[in-house]
Amino acid sequence: MLLTVKYAHKKDFTSLMVVLLRCRKADLNLVNIVFYSAEQEYASKAGVHELEILVDNDVFLPPAPSHHSEH
C-alpha cells in the first residue's frame, strides 16, 4: 500500500479502510452479537461509509485481571 495520500483523495482512502477488532476471548460471543448494530450506529453518527470491520477470531486480548490476584 502506498502510504503517501494526497488530501484531495482522503475521502476515497477512508472508504477503503478495514479495521481489525480484537477482544478478550471471553467477550467474543458478546462482540459478535452487538457487532453489526454497533458498526451501523458508528457510521451513522460519524457521517461516514460503513467501515469494513473484521473480528479477529485467532488473536485475543489478555484476560481480565483476577479478583484473587496476589499483591
MDAnalysis code that builds the backbone (N, CA, C; Angstrom):
import MDAnalysis as mda
import numpy as np

u = mda.Universe.empty(213, n_residues=71, atom_resindex=np.repeat(np.arange(71), 3), trajectory=True)
u.add_TopologyAttr("name", ["N", "CA", "C"] * 71)
u.add_TopologyAttr("resid", np.arange(1, 72))
u.add_TopologyAttr("resname", ["MET", "LEU", "LEU", "THR", "VAL", "LYS", "TYR", "ALA", "HIS", "LYS", "LYS", "ASP", "PHE", "THR", "SER", "LEU", "MET", "VAL", "VAL", "LEU", "LEU", "ARG", "CYS", "ARG", "LYS", "ALA", "ASP", "LEU", "ASN", "LEU", "VAL", "ASN", "ILE", "VAL", "PHE", "TYR", "SER", "ALA", "GLU", "GLN", "GLU", "TYR", "ALA", "SER", "LYS", "ALA", "GLY", "VAL", "HIS", "GLU", "LEU", "GLU", "ILE", "LEU", "VAL", "ASP", "ASN", "ASP", "VAL", "PHE", "LEU", "PRO", "PRO", "ALA", "PRO", "SER", "HIS", "HIS", "SER", "GLU", "HIS"])
u.atoms.positions = np.array([
    [0.842, -1.168, 0.000],
    [0.000, 0.000, 0.000],
    [0.890, 1.235, 0.000],
    [0.565, 2.190, -0.783],
    [1.268, 3.459, -0.827],
    [0.819, 4.305, 0.346],
    [1.760, 4.729, 1.201],
    [1.408, 5.455, 2.412],
    [1.217, 6.946, 2.192],
    [1.702, 7.479, 1.094],
    [1.527, 8.894, 0.804],
    [0.176, 9.087, 0.139],
    [-0.692, 9.819, 0.800],
    [-2.041, 10.030, 0.290],
    [-2.269, 11.529, 0.158],
    [-2.673, 11.954, -1.010],
    [-2.971, 13.368, -1.208],
    [-4.276, 13.706, -0.501],
    [-4.355, 14.900, 0.061],
    [-5.534, 15.332, 0.812],
    [-6.798, 15.253, -0.034],
    [-6.696, 15.534, -1.328],
    [-7.865, 15.520, -2.203],
    [-8.497, 14.130, -2.288],
    [-7.710, 13.107, -2.010],
    [-8.208, 11.734, -2.112],
    [-8.491, 11.121, -0.736],
    [-8.518, 11.946, 0.292],
    [-8.730, 11.453, 1.649],
    [-10.040, 10.682, 1.777],
    [-11.109, 11.187, 1.190],
    [-12.411, 10.524, 1.293],
    [-12.372, 9.158, 0.623],
    [-11.732, 9.081, -0.542],
    [-11.610, 7.795, -1.225],
    [-10.800, 6.813, -0.391],
    [-9.738, 7.304, 0.228],
    [-8.877, 6.447, 1.035],
    [-9.621, 5.906, 2.250],
    [-10.370, 6.759, 2.937],
    [-11.068, 6.309, 4.136],
    [-12.175, 5.321, 3.810],
    [-12.717, 5.364, 2.617],
    [-13.758, 4.396, 2.262],
    [-13.170, 3.012, 2.016],
    [-11.842, 2.923, 1.931],
    [-11.183, 1.640, 1.714],
    [-10.628, 1.041, 3.003],
    [-10.812, 1.733, 4.106],
    [-10.217, 1.292, 5.361],
    [-10.884, 0.033, 5.895],
    [-10.043, -0.828, 6.460],
    [-10.505, -2.042, 7.111],
    [-9.993, -2.001, 8.544],
    [-10.853, -2.310, 9.491],
    [-10.494, -2.287, 10.903],
    [-10.498, -3.721, 11.419],
    [-9.427, -4.079, 12.112],
    [-9.342, -5.397, 12.733],
    [-9.651, -5.223, 14.215],
    [-10.706, -5.856, 14.678],
    [-11.167, -5.719, 16.053],
    [-10.715, -6.925, 16.860],
    [-10.017, -6.648, 17.953],
    [-9.606, -7.719, 18.858],
    [-10.272, -7.508, 20.205],
    [-10.657, -8.604, 20.818],
    [-11.306, -8.552, 22.119],
    [-10.780, -9.697, 22.963],
    [-11.228, -9.750, 24.197],
    [-10.898, -10.894, 25.046],
    [-11.663, -12.105, 24.540],
    [-11.066, -13.272, 24.692],
    [-11.731, -14.496, 24.239],
    [-13.080, -14.668, 24.940],
    [-13.124, -14.293, 26.213],
    [-14.369, -14.415, 26.983],
    [-15.466, -13.500, 26.447],
    [-15.103, -12.430, 25.740],
    [-16.071, -11.461, 25.229],
    [-16.465, -11.695, 23.773],
    [-15.885, -12.689, 23.146],
    [-16.088, -12.900, 21.715],
    [-17.560, -13.083, 21.342],
    [-18.306, -13.868, 22.093],
    [-19.728, -14.069, 21.772],
    [-20.508, -12.767, 21.851],
    [-20.257, -11.964, 22.883],
    [-20.937, -10.676, 23.030],
    [-20.573, -9.746, 21.886],
    [-19.301, -9.696, 21.518],
    [-18.861, -8.854, 20.404],
    [-19.596, -9.251, 19.131],
    [-19.700, -10.538, 18.877],
    [-20.397, -10.996, 17.673],
    [-21.881, -10.660, 17.692],
    [-22.493, -10.599, 18.870],
    [-23.918, -10.281, 18.984],
    [-24.180, -8.805, 18.676],
    [-23.356, -7.896, 19.218],
    [-23.612, -6.462, 19.078],
    [-22.853, -5.823, 17.914],
    [-22.008, -6.582, 17.282],
    [-21.090, -6.066, 16.269],
    [-21.775, -5.305, 15.134],
    [-22.743, -5.909, 14.490],
    [-23.353, -5.308, 13.298],
    [-24.081, -4.005, 13.631],
    [-24.856, -3.994, 14.705],
    [-25.587, -2.770, 15.046],
    [-24.628, -1.662, 15.485],
    [-23.565, -2.007, 16.177],
    [-22.582, -1.007, 16.591],
    [-21.869, -0.418, 15.381],
    [-21.573, -1.249, 14.407],
    [-20.923, -0.798, 13.172],
    [-21.811, 0.209, 12.429],
    [-23.081, -0.097, 12.316],
    [-24.022, 0.800, 11.637],
    [-24.211, 2.099, 12.411],
    [-24.318, 2.012, 13.733],
    [-24.503, 3.203, 14.560],
    [-23.293, 4.124, 14.459],
    [-22.094, 3.564, 14.466],
    [-20.888, 4.379, 14.338],
    [-20.886, 5.121, 13.009],
    [-21.150, 4.413, 11.932],
    [-21.136, 5.029, 10.605],
    [-22.171, 6.143, 10.515],
    [-23.335, 5.923, 11.087],
    [-24.404, 6.917, 11.054],
    [-24.013, 8.173, 11.838],
    [-23.499, 7.996, 13.050],
    [-23.143, 9.138, 13.891],
    [-21.914, 9.873, 13.373],
    [-20.974, 9.141, 12.795],
    [-19.748, 9.767, 12.296],
    [-19.948, 10.356, 10.902],
    [-21.071, 10.015, 10.259],
    [-21.342, 10.522, 8.921],
    [-20.380, 9.970, 7.877],
    [-20.012, 8.706, 8.038],
    [-19.066, 8.079, 7.118],
    [-19.673, 6.808, 6.551],
    [-19.022, 6.292, 5.507],
    [-19.380, 4.980, 4.994],
    [-19.171, 3.955, 6.087],
    [-19.910, 2.873, 6.033],
    [-19.637, 1.799, 6.982],
    [-18.247, 1.257, 6.689],
    [-17.459, 1.128, 7.735],
    [-16.128, 0.573, 7.592],
    [-16.227, -0.933, 7.477],
    [-15.227, -1.529, 6.874],
    [-15.172, -2.984, 6.890],
    [-14.447, -3.363, 8.166],
    [-15.170, -3.949, 9.089],
    [-14.597, -4.325, 10.378],
    [-14.570, -5.837, 10.471],
    [-13.390, -6.360, 10.747],
    [-13.215, -7.799, 10.882],
    [-12.929, -8.121, 12.335],
    [-13.593, -9.132, 12.871],
    [-13.338, -9.576, 14.231],
    [-12.264, -10.653, 14.161],
    [-11.174, -10.442, 14.893],
    [-10.078, -11.412, 14.922],
    [-10.483, -12.574, 15.814],
    [-10.628, -13.743, 15.211],
    [-11.016, -14.937, 15.949],
    [-9.818, -15.799, 16.325],
    [-8.609, -15.290, 16.086],
    [-7.402, -16.070, 16.354],
    [-6.509, -15.466, 17.435],
    [-6.444, -14.139, 17.491],
    [-5.590, -13.457, 18.468],
    [-6.495, -12.650, 19.392],
    [-6.332, -12.862, 20.699],
    [-7.205, -12.218, 21.670],
    [-6.412, -11.315, 22.602],
    [-7.099, -10.346, 23.181],
    [-6.512, -9.504, 24.215],
    [-6.335, -10.347, 25.475],
    [-5.456, -9.917, 26.386],
    [-5.285, -10.678, 27.634],
    [-6.577, -10.721, 28.429],
    [-6.760, -11.777, 29.224],
    [-7.974, -11.876, 30.043],
    [-8.016, -10.773, 31.093],
    [-9.202, -10.540, 31.616],
    [-9.386, -9.538, 32.669],
    [-8.604, -9.956, 33.902],
    [-8.148, -8.983, 34.691],
    [-7.430, -9.327, 35.922],
    [-8.326, -10.117, 36.866],
    [-7.725, -11.018, 37.589],
    [-8.450, -11.825, 38.558],
    [-8.642, -11.021, 39.837],
    [-9.773, -11.190, 40.495],
    [-10.019, -10.526, 41.771],
    [-9.179, -11.164, 42.887],
    [-8.635, -12.308, 42.588],
    [-7.869, -13.051, 43.596],
    [-6.371, -12.908, 43.379],
    [-5.941, -11.849, 42.690],
    [-4.520, -11.697, 42.425],
    [-3.766, -11.362, 43.693],
    [-2.535, -11.852, 43.760],
    [-1.711, -11.596, 44.937],
    [-1.008, -10.252, 44.762],
    [-0.836, -9.538, 45.844],
    [-0.156, -8.237, 45.807],
    [1.163, -8.332, 46.476],
])
